[in-house]
Each structure stands twice: as structure tokens, then as C-alpha cells.
Amino acid sequence: MEFKHISVLKQESIDGLNIQKDGIYIDCTTGGGGHSLEIAKRLTIGKLICFDKDSDALAHAKTVLKDHLDKIIFINDNFANIDSVLDNLNIDKVDGILADLGVSSYQIDNAERGFSFMRDARLDMRMDKSQNLDAEYVVNNYSEADLERIMFMYGEEKNARQIARKIVKIRQERPIKTTFELRDIVVSSYPPKFQNKPALCNKVFQSIRIEVNNELNDLPIAIEKMLQKLKKNGRLCIITFHPLEDRIVKNIFKLHSTDCICPPRIPKCICGHKADIKLINKHPIIASDNELLSNSRSASAKLRVVEKL
């Protein structure tokens, strides 16, 4: 299958990075290579480090970036390991980091990857195809309580209890192995008047994907490491697509951009906390009307940018 992906908030992200031609930059989620290409174009003697835990994405990115390979280091790893990777490369600090936390169009549209309820495939949903945990294991082995928890927490699925109960009932009769089998279970858990809604399964599939790839647990750790690895005046740009992701990013950025974090009832600061970043945009940057017309998947995207002090 051809690797197709439209980079979200591309120009806004590049502007946010404030790229220096001799700087060192990291694209934490290389995906289709769209953001990486724009960074690489602006470098002369600088370096770009391209992370992705999806080996298919990196293989495609190498073709997109073929004219700039002398400037690029490709890393097939989770960006949560950014500190150890940079240490191994003998790189102490970098000038800018970009993390686009969305799932690529290729991953969603490629039926074999099992991300989409629109195409029948084995329940997989792994971004890193070498890991053991996949969606089939989650659906067939997690307890009813855990299934309800992840659907409610990660998907904000109001019908989580009924869906979890139905999954457990069905899997007692036979294993649930495909995306269409799971889709049908989710749909049948709703009253008939709701069953014709095309996006009915979005939240359930999203929540299982987040669980399989440990996305929300890795994120706070990764952001802290990214901030530690920024040079003075270095920029960090993060694009989120999920309310919980954005809340994590917003709260960490708020903490690091605030001098005193003592409780309000304490009249004088005793914490000694000092801000080590400043917010470049106090409110998230969202897609323009033109981008929304050309790429509907940008509708939930939010970009936050900070600079190291």
C-alpha cells in the first residue's frame, strides 16, 4: 500500500521551531516525513534526527527525504527514549524538537494494521510491529473492569460499561479476532436508533489503540526528557489530537513556565521553583479554514510551542 499522509499544521510547526540552519533538530514522530522534509530543507550544516517506532514509516520517510540524507539520522525507537538515544549519539542538547502525536493516515488506511473499523483486518493496532501487546490481546484478555476503564478514560466512551460487558460475553463463546467483529459488538451495544451513526466506533478503537501503544503513559516522561535536552532558546513544538494528550502537554508546560508553585494560601514563596521555559503561544494553535478543507483529520489538532530559558 502506498504511504499517504498529510502533515498537520505544517507551516505553523516550522515557524514555531524557529529553525537555525546550523542547528540540531528532532522530529519525534517522523511518520510520512512531511514535517521532517521542511526542517531538512532549512538546514545547511545542521542535523535532523528522525524518530519513529513504526519501521514502515521510517522506510517511507527515507524516500521522501532522499535529497537530504547527509543531514539526517534515522532512529527506529520510541521517542520516550530520547535521552538515551542522544547520549549514544554524543549529543548533549538540541535546538528544537517537534512531536506530532497523531496516527498517520497510512496507519489508519492500511487495513493490515488493524487501526480502523472501516476496513476488516486482524485486530492489531501496534505502531511498533515488534512489540507483543496488540489489540487482539487487549480485547480477549483484559478484564471487564479494565476494558470499561480504558474505554471511558481514553475514549470518553459513555457506553463503556455495556460495550465491555458485551465483549466479555462474546469472547466466552469465541475469540474476537477482527476489526469488523469488534465493530459489530460495539454497534450492537447501542440502541437501534443510534446504530447507523458512522463514527459510533471511533472512541472505542481510539481507546484500545492508546492502550496498546502506551501513548498517554509515555507522554509525560517523554516531555520532561525533551525539555531537559533543549538548549537555551531551543523550541519544543507538540501537536496533540486527543483532549487527554493536550491536557498533559498544557499542564507540564504550565508547571515549567511558572516561577512559584506554592499553594495560594502561603503568603511568601518557599518552594524555590523557577520557570525554565516560556510559552510562545498561550492558547493552542489550531488548523486554518483552508487546512480543514483539505484535511479533515486536522480538525482536532492543537499545537503548543515553548522556548527554553
Order of alpha helices (4+ residues) and beta strands (2+ residues): alpha-beta-alpha-beta-alpha-beta-alpha-beta-alpha-alpha-alpha-alpha-alpha-alpha-alpha-beta-alpha-beta-alpha-beta
